Amino acid sequence: MSAPAARALTAADRAAARSLWQARFHDAEAFAAWYFAERFDPALSAGVFDGGTLLSMALGRRVRLGGAAGGLPAVLVAGVSTRGGYERRGFMRRAMAQLEAQAVSAGAALLVLRPVDQAIYLPLGFSPYSAACLAPASGGAPQEPRPAAQADAAALAACYAAATERLDAALSRTEADMAARLAEVASDGGLCVALSDGGAVQAYALLDAQAGDAVEAAARSPELYAALLDALPAGCLAQLPPDAPRGARIPHLMAKALSAQAAFDPALAAARFIPEEY
């Protein structure tokens, strides 16, 4: 019998990858259906197989980082998981190594991921890359959230661009990218709160339908976050960029440089922001 082997995923592995994802993360089926229809990129995803059984995987997709990062091509990693009963055998490490090789071949300069536990990824060469602020909503002037599917992608993309241009590095987004982000949030009933002035969105938040928290928030200037937190439902916890004047700053995403041009200083993570999208 051959030993488990690591390889790139193919389109034929979509169902197995979705099954493993749901077994480990228990997401809403509507979200899983959206992710594997719209985000799954076999060419940038890797797995370890024992015969035809997927034991461990890491799923990636192409993104670009803007700001002072200068448009670096990166791979955003999600779905890092191992089948129950096969943990602590090195399969996750092998899946990540395979994905890294694929990312290098594709010309990516960075691997970026949101760790459950940073200690797991430090031995794999990852370091803290970005930060976020967590702030409770004050609910002083709550605004009725609208379905994320009804939000204006162009208006939100312009607000996001203004909010992130102050930072050393941030996820770059076009209007199409924002439309995809809204579709992601909307896939399981997510909502949007937006503050506008003269037709331009000044600040917005995307709310998770299950927990009710704001999984992403952005404002054209730091001073606008107070008004945004007032507009969110009381009890909501909002994830803000690290330059927000309110909230507790936390380590957020980790990254691994795949080229010399992408080398970064982990001590400057507070000047970088990557929303937690899939």
C-alpha positions as a Markdown table, in Angstrom:
| # | Residue | x | y | z |
|---|---|---|---|---|
| 1 | Met | 0.0 | 0.0 | 0.0 |
| 2 | Ser | 1.4 | 3.4 | -1.0 |
| 3 | Ala | 2.0 | 6.1 | 1.6 |
| 4 | Pro | -0.2 | 9.2 | 1.7 |
| 5 | Ala | 0.8 | 11.7 | -1.0 |
| 6 | Ala | 0.5 | 15.5 | -1.4 |
| 7 | Arg | -0.6 | 17.0 | -4.6 |
| 8 | Ala | -2.5 | 19.9 | -6.1 |
| 9 | Leu | -6.2 | 19.6 | -6.1 |
| 10 | Thr | -8.3 | 19.3 | -9.2 |
| 11 | Ala | -11.8 | 20.2 | -10.1 |
| 12 | Ala | -12.7 | 16.6 | -9.4 |
| 13 | Asp | -11.8 | 17.1 | -5.8 |
| 14 | Arg | -14.4 | 19.8 | -5.2 |
| 15 | Ala | -16.9 | 17.5 | -3.5 |
| 16 | Ala | -14.3 | 15.9 | -1.2 |
| 17 | Ala | -12.9 | 19.3 | -0.2 |
| 18 | Arg | -16.3 | 20.7 | 0.6 |
| 19 | Ser | -17.1 | 17.6 | 2.7 |
| 20 | Leu | -13.9 | 18.0 | 4.7 |
| 21 | Trp | -14.5 | 21.7 | 5.1 |
| 22 | Gln | -18.0 | 21.1 | 6.5 |
| 23 | Ala | -16.8 | 18.3 | 8.8 |
| 24 | Arg | -14.3 | 20.6 | 10.4 |
| 25 | Phe | -15.9 | 24.1 | 10.2 |
| 26 | His | -19.7 | 23.4 | 10.2 |
| 27 | Asp | -20.5 | 26.5 | 8.2 |
| 28 | Ala | -23.9 | 27.2 | 6.8 |
| 29 | Glu | -24.6 | 25.1 | 3.7 |
| 30 | Ala | -25.4 | 28.2 | 1.7 |
| 31 | Phe | -22.0 | 29.7 | 2.4 |
| 32 | Ala | -20.2 | 26.4 | 1.6 |
| 33 | Ala | -22.1 | 26.2 | -1.7 |
| 34 | Trp | -21.1 | 29.8 | -2.5 |
| 35 | Tyr | -17.5 | 29.3 | -1.6 |
| 36 | Phe | -17.0 | 26.1 | -3.6 |
| 37 | Ala | -18.8 | 27.6 | -6.6 |
| 38 | Glu | -17.1 | 31.0 | -6.6 |
| 39 | Arg | -13.9 | 30.9 | -4.6 |
| 40 | Phe | -12.5 | 27.4 | -4.9 |
| 41 | Asp | -9.3 | 27.5 | -7.1 |
| 42 | Pro | -7.9 | 23.9 | -7.5 |
| 43 | Ala | -4.6 | 25.3 | -9.1 |
| 44 | Leu | -3.8 | 27.1 | -5.8 |
| 45 | Ser | -5.2 | 24.4 | -3.4 |
| 46 | Ala | -3.4 | 21.4 | -2.1 |
| 47 | Gly | -4.2 | 18.2 | -0.3 |
| 48 | Val | -2.8 | 15.0 | 1.1 |
| 49 | Phe | -4.5 | 11.9 | -0.1 |
| 50 | Asp | -4.4 | 8.3 | 1.1 |
| 51 | Gly | -5.6 | 6.5 | -2.1 |
| 52 | Gly | -8.8 | 8.4 | -2.9 |
| 53 | Thr | -9.3 | 9.8 | 0.6 |
| 54 | Leu | -8.6 | 13.4 | 1.3 |
| 55 | Leu | -6.8 | 13.6 | 4.6 |
| 56 | Ser | -5.7 | 17.2 | 4.9 |
| 57 | Met | -6.0 | 20.3 | 2.7 |
| 58 | Ala | -5.2 | 24.0 | 2.3 |
| 59 | Leu | -7.2 | 26.1 | -0.1 |
| 60 | Gly | -5.8 | 29.2 | -1.7 |
| 61 | Arg | -6.9 | 32.0 | -4.1 |
| 62 | Arg | -5.1 | 34.9 | -5.8 |
| 63 | Val | -5.3 | 38.4 | -4.2 |
| 64 | Arg | -3.2 | 41.6 | -4.4 |
| 65 | Leu | -2.0 | 43.7 | -1.6 |
| 66 | Gly | -1.9 | 47.5 | -2.1 |
| 67 | Gly | -0.6 | 50.5 | -0.2 |
| 68 | Ala | 3.1 | 50.7 | 0.4 |
| 69 | Ala | 3.2 | 47.0 | -0.4 |
| 70 | Gly | 3.2 | 48.1 | -4.0 |
| 71 | Gly | 0.7 | 45.7 | -5.5 |
| 72 | Leu | 2.2 | 42.5 | -4.3 |
| 73 | Pro | 0.6 | 39.3 | -5.6 |
| 74 | Ala | -0.4 | 37.0 | -2.8 |
| 75 | Val | -2.3 | 33.8 | -2.1 |
| 76 | Leu | -5.0 | 34.0 | 0.6 |
| 77 | Val | -5.3 | 30.6 | 2.3 |
| 78 | Ala | -8.4 | 29.2 | 3.9 |
| 79 | Gly | -9.9 | 25.9 | 4.8 |
| 80 | Val | -6.7 | 24.5 | 6.4 |
| 81 | Ser | -8.0 | 21.3 | 7.9 |
| 82 | Thr | -7.3 | 17.6 | 8.6 |
| 83 | Arg | -9.8 | 14.7 | 8.7 |
| 84 | Gly | -10.7 | 13.6 | 12.2 |
| 85 | Gly | -8.4 | 10.8 | 13.4 |
| 86 | Tyr | -5.5 | 11.9 | 11.3 |
| 87 | Glu | -4.4 | 14.9 | 13.3 |
| 88 | Arg | -0.8 | 15.4 | 14.5 |
| 89 | Arg | 0.7 | 13.2 | 11.8 |
| 90 | Gly | 2.3 | 16.0 | 9.8 |
| 91 | Phe | -0.4 | 16.0 | 7.1 |
| 92 | Met | -1.3 | 19.7 | 7.5 |
| 93 | Arg | 2.4 | 20.6 | 7.2 |
| 94 | Arg | 2.6 | 18.6 | 4.0 |
| 95 | Ala | -0.5 | 20.2 | 2.5 |
| 96 | Met | 0.9 | 23.7 | 3.3 |
| 97 | Ala | 4.3 | 22.8 | 1.8 |
| 98 | Gln | 2.5 | 21.6 | -1.4 |
| 99 | Leu | 0.4 | 24.8 | -1.5 |
| 100 | Glu | 3.5 | 27.0 | -1.0 |
| 101 | Ala | 5.2 | 25.3 | -4.0 |
| 102 | Gln | 2.1 | 25.9 | -6.1 |
| 103 | Ala | 2.0 | 29.6 | -5.0 |
| 104 | Val | 5.7 | 30.1 | -5.9 |
| 105 | Ser | 5.1 | 28.6 | -9.3 |
| 106 | Ala | 2.1 | 30.9 | -9.8 |
| 107 | Gly | 4.3 | 34.0 | -9.0 |
| 108 | Ala | 2.9 | 34.8 | -5.6 |
| 109 | Ala | 5.1 | 36.8 | -3.3 |
| 110 | Leu | 3.2 | 36.1 | 0.0 |
| 111 | Leu | 1.1 | 33.4 | 1.6 |
| 112 | Val | -1.5 | 35.0 | 3.9 |
| 113 | Leu | -3.9 | 33.3 | 6.4 |
| 114 | Arg | -6.0 | 33.8 | 9.4 |
| 115 | Pro | -4.8 | 31.4 | 12.1 |
| 116 | Val | -6.9 | 29.8 | 14.8 |
| 117 | Asp | -3.6 | 29.7 | 16.8 |
| 118 | Gln | -0.6 | 31.6 | 15.7 |
| 119 | Ala | 1.7 | 29.1 | 17.4 |
| 120 | Ile | 0.7 | 26.4 | 14.9 |
| 121 | Tyr | 2.1 | 28.5 | 12.0 |
| 122 | Leu | 5.3 | 30.0 | 13.5 |
| 123 | Pro | 7.3 | 26.8 | 12.8 |
| 124 | Leu | 6.1 | 26.9 | 9.2 |
| 125 | Gly | 7.8 | 30.3 | 8.7 |
| 126 | Phe | 4.7 | 32.5 | 9.1 |
| 127 | Ser | 4.9 | 35.7 | 11.1 |
| 128 | Pro | 2.3 | 38.2 | 12.3 |
| 129 | Tyr | 1.4 | 40.4 | 9.3 |
| 130 | Ser | -1.6 | 42.5 | 10.1 |
| 131 | Ala | -3.8 | 43.7 | 12.9 |
| 132 | Ala | -7.4 | 44.7 | 13.6 |
| 133 | Cys | -9.4 | 46.5 | 16.3 |
| 134 | Leu | -12.4 | 44.9 | 18.0 |
| 135 | Ala | -14.9 | 47.5 | 19.3 |
| 136 | Pro | -18.4 | 47.0 | 20.8 |
| 137 | Ala | -21.1 | 48.9 | 19.1 |
| 138 | Ser | -22.6 | 51.7 | 21.2 |
| 139 | Gly | -26.0 | 51.5 | 19.5 |
| 140 | Gly | -26.7 | 55.1 | 20.2 |
| 141 | Ala | -28.4 | 55.7 | 16.9 |
| 142 | Pro | -29.0 | 52.3 | 15.4 |
| 143 | Gln | -29.7 | 52.1 | 11.7 |
| 144 | Glu | -31.8 | 49.3 | 10.2 |
| 145 | Pro | -29.4 | 46.9 | 8.5 |
| 146 | Arg | -30.1 | 46.1 | 4.8 |
| 147 | Pro | -29.4 | 42.7 | 3.1 |
| 148 | Ala | -25.8 | 42.7 | 1.9 |
| 149 | Ala | -27.1 | 41.7 | -1.5 |
| 150 | Gln | -28.7 | 45.1 | -1.9 |
| 151 | Ala | -25.6 | 47.1 | -1.0 |
| 152 | Asp | -23.9 | 49.3 | -3.7 |
| 153 | Ala | -20.6 | 47.6 | -4.5 |
| 154 | Ala | -19.1 | 50.6 | -6.2 |
| 155 | Ala | -19.9 | 53.0 | -3.3 |
| 156 | Leu | -18.6 | 50.5 | -0.7 |
| 157 | Ala | -15.4 | 49.9 | -2.8 |
| 158 | Ala | -14.7 | 53.6 | -2.9 |
| 159 | Cys | -15.1 | 53.9 | 0.9 |
| 160 | Tyr | -12.9 | 50.9 | 1.4 |
| 161 | Ala | -10.2 | 52.3 | -0.8 |
| 162 | Ala | -10.2 | 55.6 | 1.1 |
| 163 | Ala | -10.1 | 53.7 | 4.4 |
| 164 | Thr | -7.1 | 51.6 | 3.5 |
| 165 | Glu | -5.0 | 54.1 | 1.6 |
| 166 | Arg | -3.7 | 55.3 | 5.0 |
| 167 | Leu | -2.2 | 51.9 | 5.8 |
| 168 | Asp | 1.1 | 50.4 | 4.9 |
| 169 | Ala | -0.5 | 47.4 | 3.3 |
| 170 | Ala | -4.1 | 46.3 | 2.7 |
| 171 | Leu | -6.0 | 43.9 | 0.5 |
| 172 | Ser | -6.6 | 45.6 | -2.9 |
| 173 | Arg | -10.3 | 45.6 | -4.1 |
| 174 | Thr | -11.9 | 46.5 | -7.3 |
| 175 | Glu | -15.6 | 47.1 | -7.6 |
| 176 | Ala | -15.9 | 43.5 | -8.8 |
| 177 | Asp | -13.9 | 42.3 | -5.7 |
| 178 | Met | -16.3 | 44.2 | -3.5 |
| 179 | Ala | -19.3 | 42.7 | -5.3 |
| 180 | Ala | -17.8 | 39.2 | -4.6 |
| 181 | Arg | -17.3 | 40.1 | -0.9 |
| 182 | Leu | -20.9 | 41.2 | -0.7 |
| 183 | Ala | -22.0 | 38.0 | -2.3 |
| 184 | Glu | -20.0 | 36.1 | 0.3 |
| 185 | Val | -21.6 | 37.9 | 3.2 |
| 186 | Ala | -25.0 | 37.6 | 1.6 |
| 187 | Ser | -24.7 | 33.8 | 1.0 |
| 188 | Asp | -25.9 | 33.0 | 4.4 |
| 189 | Gly | -28.1 | 36.1 | 5.0 |
| 190 | Gly | -25.5 | 38.7 | 6.0 |
| 191 | Leu | -26.4 | 42.4 | 6.3 |
| 192 | Cys | -24.9 | 45.8 | 5.7 |
| 193 | Val | -25.1 | 49.2 | 7.5 |
| 194 | Ala | -23.8 | 52.2 | 5.5 |
| 195 | Leu | -23.5 | 55.8 | 6.4 |
| 196 | Ser | -23.8 | 58.2 | 3.4 |
| 197 | Asp | -23.3 | 61.9 | 2.8 |
| 198 | Gly | -24.0 | 63.5 | -0.5 |
| 199 | Gly | -24.4 | 60.1 | -2.2 |
| 200 | Ala | -21.0 | 58.8 | -1.1 |
| 201 | Val | -20.7 | 56.1 | 1.5 |
| 202 | Gln | -18.6 | 57.5 | 4.4 |
| 203 | Ala | -18.5 | 54.3 | 6.5 |
| 204 | Tyr | -20.0 | 50.9 | 6.4 |
| 205 | Ala | -20.1 | 47.6 | 8.2 |
| 206 | Leu | -20.9 | 44.0 | 7.0 |
| 207 | Leu | -22.7 | 41.9 | 9.6 |
| 208 | Asp | -22.7 | 38.2 | 10.0 |
| 209 | Ala | -26.2 | 36.8 | 10.0 |
| 210 | Gln | -25.5 | 34.1 | 12.6 |
| 211 | Ala | -23.6 | 36.0 | 15.3 |
| 212 | Gly | -24.7 | 39.5 | 14.5 |
| 213 | Asp | -21.2 | 40.9 | 14.7 |
| 214 | Ala | -19.6 | 43.2 | 12.1 |
| 215 | Val | -17.1 | 41.0 | 10.3 |
| 216 | Glu | -15.8 | 44.0 | 8.4 |
| 217 | Ala | -16.0 | 47.8 | 8.9 |
| 218 | Ala | -14.4 | 50.7 | 7.1 |
| 219 | Ala | -14.6 | 54.5 | 7.2 |
| 220 | Arg | -13.1 | 57.3 | 5.1 |
| 221 | Ser | -11.5 | 58.8 | 8.2 |
| 222 | Pro | -10.8 | 57.4 | 11.6 |
| 223 | Glu | -13.1 | 60.0 | 13.2 |
| 224 | Leu | -16.1 | 58.4 | 11.5 |
| 225 | Tyr | -15.9 | 55.1 | 13.4 |
| 226 | Ala | -17.7 | 56.6 | 16.4 |
| 227 | Ala | -20.7 | 57.4 | 14.2 |
| 228 | Leu | -20.5 | 53.9 | 12.6 |
| 229 | Leu | -20.5 | 52.2 | 16.0 |
| 230 | Asp | -23.5 | 54.3 | 17.0 |
| 231 | Ala | -25.3 | 53.0 | 13.9 |
| 232 | Leu | -24.7 | 49.4 | 14.7 |
| 233 | Pro | -27.0 | 47.3 | 16.9 |
| 234 | Ala | -26.1 | 47.4 | 20.6 |
| 235 | Gly | -24.2 | 44.3 | 21.5 |
| 236 | Cys | -22.6 | 43.9 | 18.1 |
| 237 | Leu | -18.8 | 43.5 | 18.1 |
| 238 | Ala | -17.2 | 45.2 | 15.2 |
| 239 | Gln | -13.9 | 44.3 | 13.5 |
| 240 | Leu | -12.2 | 47.6 | 12.5 |
| 241 | Pro | -8.9 | 48.5 | 10.7 |
| 242 | Pro | -6.0 | 48.9 | 13.1 |
| 243 | Asp | -6.0 | 52.7 | 12.9 |
| 244 | Ala | -9.5 | 53.0 | 14.4 |
| 245 | Pro | -9.4 | 55.2 | 17.5 |
| 246 | Arg | -11.7 | 52.9 | 19.4 |
| 247 | Gly | -11.4 | 49.3 | 20.4 |
| 248 | Ala | -8.8 | 46.8 | 21.4 |
| 249 | Arg | -6.1 | 46.1 | 18.8 |
| 250 | Ile | -5.5 | 42.4 | 18.2 |
| 251 | Pro | -3.1 | 40.4 | 16.1 |
| 252 | His | -5.0 | 39.3 | 13.0 |
| 253 | Leu | -3.5 | 37.7 | 9.9 |
| 254 | Met | -0.2 | 36.0 | 9.4 |
| 255 | Ala | 2.0 | 35.8 | 6.3 |
| 256 | Lys | 5.0 | 34.1 | 4.9 |
| 257 | Ala | 7.2 | 35.9 | 2.3 |
| 258 | Leu | 7.9 | 33.8 | -0.8 |
| 259 | Ser | 10.4 | 36.3 | -2.3 |
| 260 | Ala | 12.9 | 38.9 | -1.2 |
| 261 | Gln | 10.7 | 41.7 | -2.4 |
| 262 | Ala | 7.9 | 40.6 | -0.1 |
| 263 | Ala | 10.0 | 40.5 | 3.1 |
| 264 | Phe | 8.2 | 42.4 | 5.9 |
| 265 | Asp | 8.7 | 43.4 | 9.5 |
| 266 | Pro | 6.2 | 41.7 | 11.9 |
| 267 | Ala | 6.7 | 44.6 | 14.3 |
| 268 | Leu | 4.8 | 46.9 | 11.9 |
| 269 | Ala | 1.7 | 44.7 | 11.7 |
| 270 | Ala | -0.4 | 47.5 | 13.2 |
| 271 | Ala | 0.0 | 49.4 | 9.9 |
| 272 | Arg | -1.5 | 46.6 | 7.8 |
| 273 | Phe | -5.1 | 45.4 | 7.4 |
| 274 | Ile | -6.6 | 42.5 | 5.5 |
| 275 | Pro | -10.3 | 41.9 | 6.1 |
| 276 | Glu | -11.2 | 38.4 | 7.1 |
| 277 | Glu | -12.7 | 37.2 | 3.8 |
| 278 | Tyr | -12.7 | 33.8 | 2.1 |
